[in-house]
Amino acid sequence: MSQSDAVSKGVAVCDACGSMFAVEVSPDGSVRPIGVADCPCGEGELRQLG
């Protein structure tokens, strides 16, 4: 796996409710929460912090 294919880890916040999640960040910038399918509020977009 090359560096450009690597998935990194980070923290993201739900813009709707403020819940924070550990996430995997894909090389294209998309974020996916670790351990849950989506934010329980069902309303928010996850925004990576930092």
mmCIF entry with sequence, helices, sheets and N, C-alpha, C, O atoms, coordinates in Angstrom:
data_MODEL
# 
_entry.id   MODEL 
# 
_entity.id                         1 
_entity.type                       polymer 
_entity.pdbx_number_of_molecules   1 
# 
_entity_poly.entity_id                      1 
_entity_poly.type                           'polypeptide(L)' 
_entity_poly.nstd_linkage                   no 
_entity_poly.nstd_monomer                   no 
_entity_poly.pdbx_seq_one_letter_code       MSQSDAVSKGVAVCDACGSMFAVEVSPDGSVRPIGVADCPCGEGELRQLG 
_entity_poly.pdbx_seq_one_letter_code_can   MSQSDAVSKGVAVCDACGSMFAVEVSPDGSVRPIGVADCPCGEGELRQLG 
_entity_poly.pdbx_strand_id                 A 
# 
loop_
_entity_poly_seq.entity_id 
_entity_poly_seq.num 
_entity_poly_seq.mon_id 
_entity_poly_seq.hetero 
1 1  MET n 
1 2  SER n 
1 3  GLN n 
1 4  SER n 
1 5  ASP n 
1 6  ALA n 
1 7  VAL n 
1 8  SER n 
1 9  LYS n 
1 10 GLY n 
1 11 VAL n 
1 12 ALA n 
1 13 VAL n 
1 14 CYS n 
1 15 ASP n 
1 16 ALA n 
1 17 CYS n 
1 18 GLY n 
1 19 SER n 
1 20 MET n 
1 21 PHE n 
1 22 ALA n 
1 23 VAL n 
1 24 GLU n 
1 25 VAL n 
1 26 SER n 
1 27 PRO n 
1 28 ASP n 
1 29 GLY n 
1 30 SER n 
1 31 VAL n 
1 32 ARG n 
1 33 PRO n 
1 34 ILE n 
1 35 GLY n 
1 36 VAL n 
1 37 ALA n 
1 38 ASP n 
1 39 CYS n 
1 40 PRO n 
1 41 CYS n 
1 42 GLY n 
1 43 GLU n 
1 44 GLY n 
1 45 GLU n 
1 46 LEU n 
1 47 ARG n 
1 48 GLN n 
1 49 LEU n 
1 50 GLY n 
# 
_struct_asym.id          A 
_struct_asym.entity_id   1 
# 
_struct_conf.conf_type_id            HELX_P 
_struct_conf.id                      HELX_P1 
_struct_conf.pdbx_PDB_helix_id       AA1 
_struct_conf.beg_label_comp_id       GLN 
_struct_conf.beg_label_asym_id       A 
_struct_conf.beg_label_seq_id        3 
_struct_conf.pdbx_beg_PDB_ins_code   ? 
_struct_conf.end_label_comp_id       ASP 
_struct_conf.end_label_asym_id       A 
_struct_conf.end_label_seq_id        5 
_struct_conf.pdbx_end_PDB_ins_code   ? 
_struct_conf.beg_auth_comp_id        GLN 
_struct_conf.beg_auth_asym_id        A 
_struct_conf.beg_auth_seq_id         3 
_struct_conf.end_auth_comp_id        ASP 
_struct_conf.end_auth_asym_id        A 
_struct_conf.end_auth_seq_id         5 
_struct_conf.pdbx_PDB_helix_class    5 
_struct_conf.details                 ? 
_struct_conf.pdbx_PDB_helix_length   3 
# 
_struct_conf_type.id          HELX_P 
_struct_conf_type.criteria    ? 
_struct_conf_type.reference   ? 
# 
_struct_sheet.id               AA1 
_struct_sheet.type             ? 
_struct_sheet.number_strands   4 
_struct_sheet.details          ? 
# 
loop_
_struct_sheet_order.sheet_id 
_struct_sheet_order.range_id_1 
_struct_sheet_order.range_id_2 
_struct_sheet_order.offset 
_struct_sheet_order.sense 
AA1 1 2 ? anti-parallel 
AA1 2 3 ? anti-parallel 
AA1 3 4 ? anti-parallel 
# 
loop_
_struct_sheet_range.sheet_id 
_struct_sheet_range.id 
_struct_sheet_range.beg_label_comp_id 
_struct_sheet_range.beg_label_asym_id 
_struct_sheet_range.beg_label_seq_id 
_struct_sheet_range.pdbx_beg_PDB_ins_code 
_struct_sheet_range.end_label_comp_id 
_struct_sheet_range.end_label_asym_id 
_struct_sheet_range.end_label_seq_id 
_struct_sheet_range.pdbx_end_PDB_ins_code 
_struct_sheet_range.beg_auth_comp_id 
_struct_sheet_range.beg_auth_asym_id 
_struct_sheet_range.beg_auth_seq_id 
_struct_sheet_range.end_auth_comp_id 
_struct_sheet_range.end_auth_asym_id 
_struct_sheet_range.end_auth_seq_id 
AA1 1 VAL A 31 ? PRO A 33 ? VAL A 31 PRO A 33 
AA1 2 MET A 20 ? VAL A 25 ? MET A 20 VAL A 25 
AA1 3 SER A 8  ? CYS A 14 ? SER A 8  CYS A 14 
AA1 4 LEU A 46 ? GLN A 48 ? LEU A 46 GLN A 48 
# 
loop_
_atom_site.group_PDB 
_atom_site.id 
_atom_site.type_symbol 
_atom_site.label_atom_id 
_atom_site.label_alt_id 
_atom_site.label_comp_id 
_atom_site.label_asym_id 
_atom_site.label_entity_id 
_atom_site.label_seq_id 
_atom_site.pdbx_PDB_ins_code 
_atom_site.Cartn_x 
_atom_site.Cartn_y 
_atom_site.Cartn_z 
_atom_site.occupancy 
_atom_site.B_iso_or_equiv 
_atom_site.pdbx_formal_charge 
_atom_site.auth_seq_id 
_atom_site.auth_comp_id 
_atom_site.auth_asym_id 
_atom_site.auth_atom_id 
_atom_site.pdbx_PDB_model_num 
ATOM 1   N N  . MET A 1 1  ? 0.852   -1.166 0.000  1.00 0.00 ? 1  MET A N  1 
ATOM 2   C CA . MET A 1 1  ? 0.000   0.000  0.000  1.00 0.00 ? 1  MET A CA 1 
ATOM 3   C C  . MET A 1 1  ? 0.901   1.233  0.000  1.00 0.00 ? 1  MET A C  1 
ATOM 4   O O  . MET A 1 1  ? 1.817   1.333  0.816  1.00 0.00 ? 1  MET A O  1 
ATOM 5   N N  . SER A 1 2  ? 0.645   2.162  -0.903 1.00 0.00 ? 2  SER A N  1 
ATOM 6   C CA . SER A 1 2  ? 1.426   3.381  -0.958 1.00 0.00 ? 2  SER A CA 1 
ATOM 7   C C  . SER A 1 2  ? 0.861   4.427  -0.006 1.00 0.00 ? 2  SER A C  1 
ATOM 8   O O  . SER A 1 2  ? -0.256  4.285  0.489  1.00 0.00 ? 2  SER A O  1 
ATOM 9   N N  . GLN A 1 3  ? 1.637   5.478  0.247  1.00 0.00 ? 3  GLN A N  1 
ATOM 10  C CA . GLN A 1 3  ? 1.187   6.547  1.136  1.00 0.00 ? 3  GLN A CA 1 
ATOM 11  C C  . GLN A 1 3  ? -0.129  7.153  0.650  1.00 0.00 ? 3  GLN A C  1 
ATOM 12  O O  . GLN A 1 3  ? -0.981  7.487  1.474  1.00 0.00 ? 3  GLN A O  1 
ATOM 13  N N  . SER A 1 4  ? -0.320  7.304  -0.668 1.00 0.00 ? 4  SER A N  1 
ATOM 14  C CA . SER A 1 4  ? -1.530  7.935  -1.194 1.00 0.00 ? 4  SER A CA 1 
ATOM 15  C C  . SER A 1 4  ? -2.766  7.063  -0.991 1.00 0.00 ? 4  SER A C  1 
ATOM 16  O O  . SER A 1 4  ? -3.889  7.563  -1.063 1.00 0.00 ? 4  SER A O  1 
ATOM 17  N N  . ASP A 1 5  ? -2.575  5.757  -0.737 1.00 0.00 ? 5  ASP A N  1 
ATOM 18  C CA . ASP A 1 5  ? -3.698  4.849  -0.504 1.00 0.00 ? 5  ASP A CA 1 
ATOM 19  C C  . ASP A 1 5  ? -4.003  4.660  0.982  1.00 0.00 ? 5  ASP A C  1 
ATOM 20  O O  . ASP A 1 5  ? -4.972  3.989  1.336  1.00 0.00 ? 5  ASP A O  1 
ATOM 21  N N  . ALA A 1 6  ? -3.189  5.241  1.840  1.00 0.00 ? 6  ALA A N  1 
ATOM 22  C CA . ALA A 1 6  ? -3.314  5.010  3.276  1.00 0.00 ? 6  ALA A CA 1 
ATOM 23  C C  . ALA A 1 6  ? -4.536  5.711  3.854  1.00 0.00 ? 6  ALA A C  1 
ATOM 24  O O  . ALA A 1 6  ? -4.864  6.840  3.487  1.00 0.00 ? 6  ALA A O  1 
ATOM 25  N N  . VAL A 1 7  ? -5.195  5.013  4.762  1.00 0.00 ? 7  VAL A N  1 
ATOM 26  C CA . VAL A 1 7  ? -6.312  5.590  5.510  1.00 0.00 ? 7  VAL A CA 1 
ATOM 27  C C  . VAL A 1 7  ? -5.751  6.042  6.843  1.00 0.00 ? 7  VAL A C  1 
ATOM 28  O O  . VAL A 1 7  ? -5.066  5.277  7.522  1.00 0.00 ? 7  VAL A O  1 
ATOM 29  N N  . SER A 1 8  ? -6.036  7.283  7.226  1.00 0.00 ? 8  SER A N  1 
ATOM 30  C CA . SER A 1 8  ? -5.557  7.779  8.512  1.00 0.00 ? 8  SER A CA 1 
ATOM 31  C C  . SER A 1 8  ? -6.728  7.868  9.486  1.00 0.00 ? 8  SER A C  1 
ATOM 32  O O  . SER A 1 8  ? -7.886  7.714  9.100  1.00 0.00 ? 8  SER A O  1 
ATOM 33  N N  . LYS A 1 9  ? -6.416  8.113  10.724 1.00 0.00 ? 9  LYS A N  1 
ATOM 34  C CA . LYS A 1 9  ? -7.442  8.238  11.750 1.00 0.00 ? 9  LYS A CA 1 
ATOM 35  C C  . LYS A 1 9  ? -7.477  9.670  12.244 1.00 0.00 ? 9  LYS A C  1 
ATOM 36  O O  . LYS A 1 9  ? -6.475  10.383 12.187 1.00 0.00 ? 9  LYS A O  1 
ATOM 37  N N  . GLY A 1 10 ? -8.641  10.088 12.731 1.00 0.00 ? 10 GLY A N  1 
ATOM 38  C CA . GLY A 1 10 ? -8.792  11.443 13.230 1.00 0.00 ? 10 GLY A CA 1 
ATOM 39  C C  . GLY A 1 10 ? -10.028 11.560 14.090 1.00 0.00 ? 10 GLY A C  1 
ATOM 40  O O  . GLY A 1 10 ? -10.591 10.561 14.537 1.00 0.00 ? 10 GLY A O  1 
ATOM 41  N N  . VAL A 1 11 ? -10.446 12.799 14.318 1.00 0.00 ? 11 VAL A N  1 
ATOM 42  C CA . VAL A 1 11 ? -11.632 13.101 15.111 1.00 0.00 ? 11 VAL A CA 1 
ATOM 43  C C  . VAL A 1 11 ? -12.533 13.987 14.268 1.00 0.00 ? 11 VAL A C  1 
ATOM 44  O O  . VAL A 1 11 ? -12.063 14.896 13.582 1.00 0.00 ? 11 VAL A O  1 
ATOM 45  N N  . ALA A 1 12 ? -13.840 13.714 14.326 1.00 0.00 ? 12 ALA A N  1 
ATOM 46  C CA . ALA A 1 12 ? -14.812 14.526 13.595 1.00 0.00 ? 12 ALA A CA 1 
ATOM 47  C C  . ALA A 1 12 ? -15.980 14.851 14.505 1.00 0.00 ? 12 ALA A C  1 
ATOM 48  O O  . ALA A 1 12 ? -16.247 14.149 15.480 1.00 0.00 ? 12 ALA A O  1 
ATOM 49  N N  . VAL A 1 13 ? -16.674 15.932 14.165 1.00 0.00 ? 13 VAL A N  1 
ATOM 50  C CA . VAL A 1 13 ? -17.829 16.376 14.935 1.00 0.00 ? 13 VAL A CA 1 
ATOM 51  C C  . VAL A 1 13 ? -19.042 16.424 14.006 1.00 0.00 ? 13 VAL A C  1 
ATOM 52  O O  . VAL A 1 13 ? -18.927 16.767 12.829 1.00 0.00 ? 13 VAL A O  1 
ATOM 53  N N  . CYS A 1 14 ? -20.199 16.077 14.553 1.00 0.00 ? 14 CYS A N  1 
ATOM 54  C CA . CYS A 1 14 ? -21.456 16.175 13.809 1.00 0.00 ? 14 CYS A CA 1 
ATOM 55  C C  . CYS A 1 14 ? -21.888 17.636 13.830 1.00 0.00 ? 14 CYS A C  1 
ATOM 56  O O  . CYS A 1 14 ? -22.026 18.223 14.903 1.00 0.00 ? 14 CYS A O  1 
ATOM 57  N N  . ASP A 1 15 ? -22.101 18.226 12.666 1.00 0.00 ? 15 ASP A N  1 
ATOM 58  C CA . ASP A 1 15 ? -22.495 19.627 12.586 1.00 0.00 ? 15 ASP A CA 1 
ATOM 59  C C  . ASP A 1 15 ? -23.879 19.881 13.172 1.00 0.00 ? 15 ASP A C  1 
ATOM 60  O O  . ASP A 1 15 ? -24.169 21.005 13.582 1.00 0.00 ? 15 ASP A O  1 
ATOM 61  N N  . ALA A 1 16 ? -24.738 18.868 13.221 1.00 0.00 ? 16 ALA A N  1 
ATOM 62  C CA . ALA A 1 16 ? -26.103 19.059 13.717 1.00 0.00 ? 16 ALA A CA 1 
ATOM 63  C C  . ALA A 1 16 ? -26.198 19.008 15.238 1.00 0.00 ? 16 ALA A C  1 
ATOM 64  O O  . ALA A 1 16 ? -26.847 19.859 15.845 1.00 0.00 ? 16 ALA A O  1 
ATOM 65  N N  . CYS A 1 17 ? -25.549 18.003 15.869 1.00 0.00 ? 17 CYS A N  1 
ATOM 66  C CA . CYS A 1 17 ? -25.753 17.821 17.312 1.00 0.00 ? 17 CYS A CA 1 
ATOM 67  C C  . CYS A 1 17 ? -24.496 18.014 18.153 1.00 0.00 ? 17 CYS A C  1 
ATOM 68  O O  . CYS A 1 17 ? -24.579 18.092 19.379 1.00 0.00 ? 17 CYS A O  1 
ATOM 69  N N  . GLY A 1 18 ? -23.338 18.093 17.512 1.00 0.00 ? 18 GLY A N  1 
ATOM 70  C CA . GLY A 1 18 ? -22.101 18.319 18.256 1.00 0.00 ? 18 GLY A CA 1 
ATOM 71  C C  . GLY A 1 18 ? -21.427 17.069 18.775 1.00 0.00 ? 18 GLY A C  1 
ATOM 72  O O  . GLY A 1 18 ? -20.391 17.167 19.433 1.00 0.00 ? 18 GLY A O  1 
ATOM 73  N N  . SER A 1 19 ? -21.983 15.884 18.502 1.00 0.00 ? 19 SER A N  1 
ATOM 74  C CA . SER A 1 19 ? -21.338 14.635 18.941 1.00 0.00 ? 19 SER A CA 1 
ATOM 75  C C  . SER A 1 19 ? -19.998 14.478 18.232 1.00 0.00 ? 19 SER A C  1 
ATOM 76  O O  . SER A 1 19 ? -19.845 14.854 17.069 1.00 0.00 ? 19 SER A O  1 
ATOM 77  N N  . MET A 1 20 ? -19.031 13.916 18.956 1.00 0.00 ? 20 MET A N  1 
ATOM 78  C CA . MET A 1 20 ? -17.703 13.714 18.397 1.00 0.00 ? 20 MET A CA 1 
ATOM 79  C C  . MET A 1 20 ? -17.432 12.226 18.210 1.00 0.00 ? 20 MET A C  1 
ATOM 80  O O  . MET A 1 20 ? -17.892 11.395 18.992 1.00 0.00 ? 20 MET A O  1 
ATOM 81  N N  . PHE A 1 21 ? -16.683 11.904 17.169 1.00 0.00 ? 21 PHE A N  1 
ATOM 82  C CA . PHE A 1 21 ? -16.409 10.518 16.812 1.00 0.00 ? 21 PHE A CA 1 
ATOM 83  C C  . PHE A 1 21 ? -14.957 10.346 16.395 1.00 0.00 ? 21 PHE A C  1 
ATOM 84  O O  . PHE A 1 21 ? -14.359 11.242 15.801 1.00 0.00 ? 21 PHE A O  1 
ATOM 85  N N  . ALA A 1 22 ? -14.396 9.180  16.714 1.00 0.00 ? 22 ALA A N  1 
ATOM 86  C CA . ALA A 1 22 ? -13.149 8.756  16.100 1.00 0.00 ? 22 ALA A CA 1 
ATOM 87  C C  . ALA A 1 22 ? -13.513 8.337  14.678 1.00 0.00 ? 22 ALA A C  1 
ATOM 88  O O  . ALA A 1 22 ? -14.513 7.650  14.470 1.00 0.00 ? 22 ALA A O  1 
ATOM 89  N N  . VAL A 1 23 ? -12.704 8.748  13.699 1.00 0.00 ? 23 VAL A N  1 
ATOM 90  C CA . VAL A 1 23 ? -13.031 8.470  12.303 1.00 0.00 ? 23 VAL A CA 1 
ATOM 91  C C  . VAL A 1 23 ? -11.817 7.960  11.543 1.00 0.00 ? 23 VAL A C  1 
ATOM 92  O O  . VAL A 1 23 ? -10.673 8.180  11.939 1.00 0.00 ? 23 VAL A O  1 
ATOM 93  N N  . GLU A 1 24 ? -12.092 7.279  10.451 1.00 0.00 ? 24 GLU A N  1 
ATOM 94  C CA . GLU A 1 24 ? -11.081 6.952  9.461  1.00 0.00 ? 24 GLU A CA 1 
ATOM 95  C C  . GLU A 1 24 ? -11.221 7.980  8.347  1.00 0.00 ? 24 GLU A C  1 
ATOM 96  O O  . GLU A 1 24 ? -12.329 8.280  7.903  1.00 0.00 ? 24 GLU A O  1 
ATOM 97  N N  . VAL A 1 25 ? -10.089 8.516  7.897  1.00 0.00 ? 25 VAL A N  1 
ATOM 98  C CA . VAL A 1 25 ? -10.087 9.527  6.842  1.00 0.00 ? 25 VAL A CA 1 
ATOM 99  C C  . VAL A 1 25 ? -9.447  8.919  5.597  1.00 0.00 ? 25 VAL A C  1 
ATOM 100 O O  . VAL A 1 25 ? -8.283  8.521  5.623  1.00 0.00 ? 25 VAL A O  1 
ATOM 101 N N  . SER A 1 26 ? -10.206 8.850  4.517  1.00 0.00 ? 26 SER A N  1 
ATOM 102 C CA . SER A 1 26 ? -9.717  8.303  3.256  1.00 0.00 ? 26 SER A CA 1 
ATOM 103 C C  . SER A 1 26 ? -8.838  9.327  2.551  1.00 0.00 ? 26 SER A C  1 
ATOM 104 O O  . SER A 1 26 ? -8.923  10.519 2.846  1.00 0.00 ? 26 SER A O  1 
ATOM 105 N N  . PRO A 1 27 ? -8.000  8.885  1.630  1.00 0.00 ? 27 PRO A N  1 
ATOM 106 C CA . PRO A 1 27 ? -7.145  9.821  0.883  1.00 0.00 ? 27 PRO A CA 1 
ATOM 107 C C  . PRO A 1 27 ? -7.940  10.908 0.152  1.00 0.00 ? 27 PRO A C  1 
ATOM 108 O O  . PRO A 1 27 ? -7.417  11.996 -0.091 1.00 0.00 ? 27 PRO A O  1 
ATOM 109 N N  . ASP A 1 28 ? -9.187  10.624 -0.196 1.00 0.00 ? 28 ASP A N  1 
ATOM 110 C CA . ASP A 1 28 ? -10.016 11.631 -0.885 1.00 0.00 ? 28 ASP A CA 1 
ATOM 111 C C  . ASP A 1 28 ? -10.647 12.632 0.085  1.00 0.00 ? 28 ASP A C  1 
ATOM 112 O O  . ASP A 1 28 ? -11.352 13.546 -0.341 1.00 0.00 ? 28 ASP A O  1 
ATOM 113 N N  . GLY A 1 29 ? -10.392 12.460 1.404  1.00 0.00 ? 29 GLY A N  1 
ATOM 114 C CA . GLY A 1 29 ? -10.906 13.389 2.399  1.00 0.00 ? 29 GLY A CA 1 
ATOM 115 C C  . GLY A 1 29 ? -12.222 12.997 3.034  1.00 0.00 ? 29 GLY A C  1 
ATOM 116 O O  . GLY A 1 29 ? -12.692 13.678 3.946  1.00 0.00 ? 29 GLY A O  1 
ATOM 117 N N  . SER A 1 30 ? -12.827 11.916 2.576  1.00 0.00 ? 30 SER A N  1 
ATOM 118 C CA . SER A 1 30 ? -14.091 11.484 3.176  1.00 0.00 ? 30 SER A CA 1 
ATOM 119 C C  . SER A 1 30 ? -13.825 10.866 4.556  1.00 0.00 ? 30 SER A C  1 
ATOM 120 O O  . SER A 1 30 ? -12.793 10.234 4.780  1.00 0.00 ? 30 SER A O  1 
ATOM 121 N N  . VAL A 1 31 ? -14.777 11.064 5.470  1.00 0.00 ? 31 VAL A N  1 
ATOM 122 C CA . VAL A 1 31 ? -14.624 10.539 6.828  1.00 0.00 ? 31 VAL A CA 1 
ATOM 123 C C  . VAL A 1 31 ? -15.701 9.511  7.110  1.00 0.00 ? 31 VAL A C  1 
ATOM 124 O O  . VAL A 1 31 ? -16.838 9.629  6.652  1.00 0.00 ? 31 VAL A O  1 
ATOM 125 N N  . ARG A 1 32 ? -15.312 8.485  7.885  1.00 0.00 ? 32 ARG A N  1 
ATOM 126 C CA . ARG A 1 32 ? -16.242 7.415  8.261  1.00 0.00 ? 32 ARG A CA 1 
ATOM 127 C C  . ARG A 1 32 ? -16.041 7.130  9.740  1.00 0.00 ? 32 ARG A C  1 
ATOM 128 O O  . ARG A 1 32 ? -14.929 6.824  10.170 1.00 0.00 ? 32 ARG A O  1 
ATOM 129 N N  . PRO A 1 33 ? -17.119 7.230  10.524 1.00 0.00 ? 33 PRO A N  1 
ATOM 130 C CA . PRO A 1 33 ? -16.959 6.971  11.960 1.00 0.00 ? 33 PRO A CA 1 
ATOM 131 C C  . PRO A 1 33 ? -16.533 5.530  12.225 1.00 0.00 ? 33 PRO A C  1 
ATOM 132 O O  . PRO A 1 33 ? -16.922 4.614  11.502 1.00 0.00 ? 33 PRO A O  1 
ATOM 133 N N  . ILE A 1 34 ? -15.733 5.344  13.268 1.00 0.00 ? 34 ILE A N  1 
ATOM 134 C CA . ILE A 1 34 ? -15.266 4.025  13.669 1.00 0.00 ? 34 ILE A CA 1 
ATOM 135 C C  . ILE A 1 34 ? -16.213 3.483  14.739 1.00 0.00 ? 34 ILE A C  1 
ATOM 136 O O  . ILE A 1 34 ? -16.433 4.143  15.754 1.00 0.00 ? 34 ILE A O  1 
ATOM 137 N N  . GLY A 1 35 ? -16.767 2.312  14.531 1.00 0.00 ? 35 GLY A N  1 
ATOM 138 C CA . GLY A 1 35 ? -17.591 1.649  15.531 1.00 0.00 ? 35 GLY A CA 1 
ATOM 139 C C  . GLY A 1 35 ? -19.078 1.929  15.449 1.00 0.00 ? 35 GLY A C  1 
ATOM 140 O O  . GLY A 1 35 ? -19.864 1.275  16.136 1.00 0.00 ? 35 GLY A O  1 
ATOM 141 N N  . VAL A 1 36 ? -19.487 2.888  14.621 1.00 0.00 ? 36 VAL A N  1 
ATOM 142 C CA . VAL A 1 36 ? -20.909 3.175  14.421 1.00 0.00 ? 36 VAL A CA 1 
ATOM 143 C C  . VAL A 1 36 ? -21.136 3.410  12.933 1.00 0.00 ? 36 VAL A C  1 
ATOM 144 O O  . VAL A 1 36 ? -20.209 3.758  12.202 1.00 0.00 ? 36 VAL A O  1 
ATOM 145 N N  . ALA A 1 37 ? -22.376 3.216  12.493 1.00 0.00 ? 37 ALA A N  1 
ATOM 146 C CA . ALA A 1 37 ? -22.682 3.403  11.080 1.00 0.00 ? 37 ALA A CA 1 
ATOM 147 C C  . ALA A 1 37 ? -22.786 4.885  10.716 1.00 0.00 ? 37 ALA A C  1 
ATOM 148 O O  . ALA A 1 37 ? -22.388 5.293  9.625  1.00 0.00 ? 37 ALA A O  1 
ATOM 149 N N  . ASP A 1 38 ? -23.324 5.685  11.637 1.00 0.00 ? 38 ASP A N  1 
ATOM 150 C CA . ASP A 1 38 ? -23.550 7.099  11.389 1.00 0.00 ? 38 ASP A CA 1 
ATOM 151 C C  . ASP A 1 38 ? -23.850 7.772  12.724 1.00 0.00 ? 38 ASP A C  1 
ATOM 152 O O  . ASP A 1 38 ? -23.958 7.090  13.743 1.00 0.00 ? 38 ASP A O  1 
ATOM 153 N N  . CYS A 1 39 ? -23.983 9.063  12.736 1.00 0.00 ? 39 CYS A N  1 
ATOM 154 C CA . CYS A 1 39 ? -24.329 9.761  13.963 1.00 0.00 ? 39 CYS A CA 1 
ATOM 155 C C  . CYS A 1 39 ? -25.740 9.367  14.384 1.00 0.00 ? 39 CYS A C  1 
ATOM 156 O O  . CYS A 1 39 ? -26.638 9.329  13.543 1.00 0.00 ? 39 CYS A O  1 
ATOM 157 N N  . PRO A 1 40 ? -25.957 9.075  15.658 1.00 0.00 ? 40 PRO A N  1 
ATOM 158 C CA . PRO A 1 40 ? -27.285 8.678  16.126 1.00 0.00 ? 40 PRO A CA 1 
ATOM 159 C C  . PRO A 1 40 ? -28.377 9.722  15.867 1.00 0.00 ? 40 PRO A C  1 
ATOM 160 O O  . PRO A 1 40 ? -29.550 9.361  15.772 1.00 0.00 ? 40 PRO A O  1 
ATOM 161 N N  . CYS A 1 41 ? -28.021 11.001 15.751 1.00 0.00 ? 41 CYS A N  1 
ATOM 162 C CA . CYS A 1 41 ? -29.049 12.017 15.497 1.00 0.00 ? 41 CYS A CA 1 
ATOM 163 C C  . CYS A 1 41 ? -29.621 11.889 14.090 1.00 0.00 ? 41 CYS A C  1 
ATOM 164 O O  . CYS A 1 41 ? -30.741 12.333 13.836 1.00 0.00 ? 41 CYS A O  1 
ATOM 165 N N  . GLY A 1 42 ? -28.860 11.283 13.169 1.00 0.00 ? 42 GLY A N  1 
ATOM 166 C CA . GLY A 1 42 ? -29.339 11.061 11.814 1.00 0.00 ? 42 GLY A CA 1 
ATOM 167 C C  . GLY A 1 42 ? -29.415 12.308 10.953 1.00 0.00 ? 42 GLY A C  1 
ATOM 168 O O  . GLY A 1 42 ? -29.856 12.234 9.806  1.00 0.00 ? 42 GLY A O  1 
ATOM 169 N N  . GLU A 1 43 ? -29.003 13.437 11.471 1.00 0.00 ? 43 GLU A N  1 
ATOM 170 C CA . GLU A 1 43 ? -29.166 14.697 10.754 1.00 0.00 ? 43 GLU A CA 1 
ATOM 171 C C  . GLU A 1 43 ? -27.875 15.315 10.249 1.00 0.00 ? 43 GLU A C  1 
ATOM 172 O O  . GLU A 1 43 ? -27.895 16.117 9.316  1.00 0.00 ? 43 GLU A O  1 
ATOM 173 N N  . GLY A 1 44 ? -26.758 14.952 10.853 1.00 0.00 ? 44 GLY A N  1 
ATOM 174 C CA . GLY A 1 44 ? -25.557 15.743 10.627 1.00 0.00 ? 44 GLY A CA 1 
ATOM 175 C C  . GLY A 1 44 ? -24.558 15.196 9.652  1.00 0.00 ? 44 GLY A C  1 
ATOM 176 O O  . GLY A 1 44 ? -24.490 13.995 9.391  1.00 0.00 ? 44 GLY A O  1 
ATOM 177 N N  . GLU A 1 45 ? -23.793 16.101 9.128  1.00 0.00 ? 45 GLU A N  1 
ATOM 178 C CA . GLU A 1 45 ? -22.627 15.808 8.321  1.00 0.00 ? 45 GLU A CA 1 
ATOM 179 C C  . GLU A 1 45 ? -21.446 15.812 9.263  1.00 0.00 ? 45 GLU A C  1 
ATOM 180 O O  . GLU A 1 45 ? -21.331 16.707 10.101 1.00 0.00 ? 45 GLU A O  1 
ATOM 181 N N  . LEU A 1 46 ? -20.560 14.830 9.146  1.00 0.00 ? 46 LEU A N  1 
ATOM 182 C CA . LEU A 1 46 ? -19.383 14.808 10.008 1.00 0.00 ? 46 LEU A CA 1 
ATOM 183 C C  . LEU A 1 46 ? -18.292 15.681 9.405  1.00 0.00 ? 46 LEU A C  1 
ATOM 184 O O  . LEU A 1 46 ? -17.990 15.596 8.215  1.00 0.00 ? 46 LEU A O  1 
ATOM 185 N N  . ARG A 1 47 ? -17.708 16.519 10.253 1.00 0.00 ? 47 ARG A N  1 
ATOM 186 C CA . ARG A 1 47 ? -16.658 17.445 9.832  1.00 0.00 ? 47 ARG A CA 1 
ATOM 187 C C  . ARG A 1 47 ? -15.395 17.114 10.612 1.00 0.00 ? 47 ARG A C  1 
ATOM 188 O O  . ARG A 1 47 ? -15.400 17.099 11.842 1.00 0.00 ? 47 ARG A O  1 
ATOM 189 N N  . GLN A 1 48 ? -14.309 16.847 9.884  1.00 0.00 ? 48 GLN A N  1 
ATOM 190 C CA . GLN A 1 48 ? -13.050 16.492 10.529 1.00 0.00 ? 48 GLN A CA 1 
ATOM 191 C C  . GLN A 1 48 ? -12.475 17.697 11.262 1.00 0.00 ? 48 GLN A C  1 
ATOM 192 O O  . GLN A 1 48 ? -12.479 18.815 10.746 1.00 0.00 ? 48 GLN A O  1 
ATOM 193 N N  . LEU A 1 49 ? -11.981 17.453 12.473 1.00 0.00 ? 49 LEU A N  1 
ATOM 194 C CA . LEU A 1 49 ? -11.328 18.495 13.254 1.00 0.00 ? 49 LEU A CA 1 
ATOM 195 C C  . LEU A 1 49 ? -9.823  18.421 13.031 1.00 0.00 ? 49 LEU A C  1 
ATOM 196 O O  . LEU A 1 49 ? -9.261  17.337 12.868 1.00 0.00 ? 49 LEU A O  1 
ATOM 197 N N  . GLY A 1 50 ? -9.182  19.576 13.027 1.00 0.00 ? 50 GLY A N  1 
ATOM 198 C CA . GLY A 1 50 ? -7.731  19.625 12.948 1.00 0.00 ? 50 GLY A CA 1 
ATOM 199 C C  . GLY A 1 50 ? -7.184  19.373 11.652 1.00 0.00 ? 50 GLY A C  1 
ATOM 200 O O  . GLY A 1 50 ? -5.965  19.392 11.482 1.00 0.00 ? 50 GLY A O  1 
# 
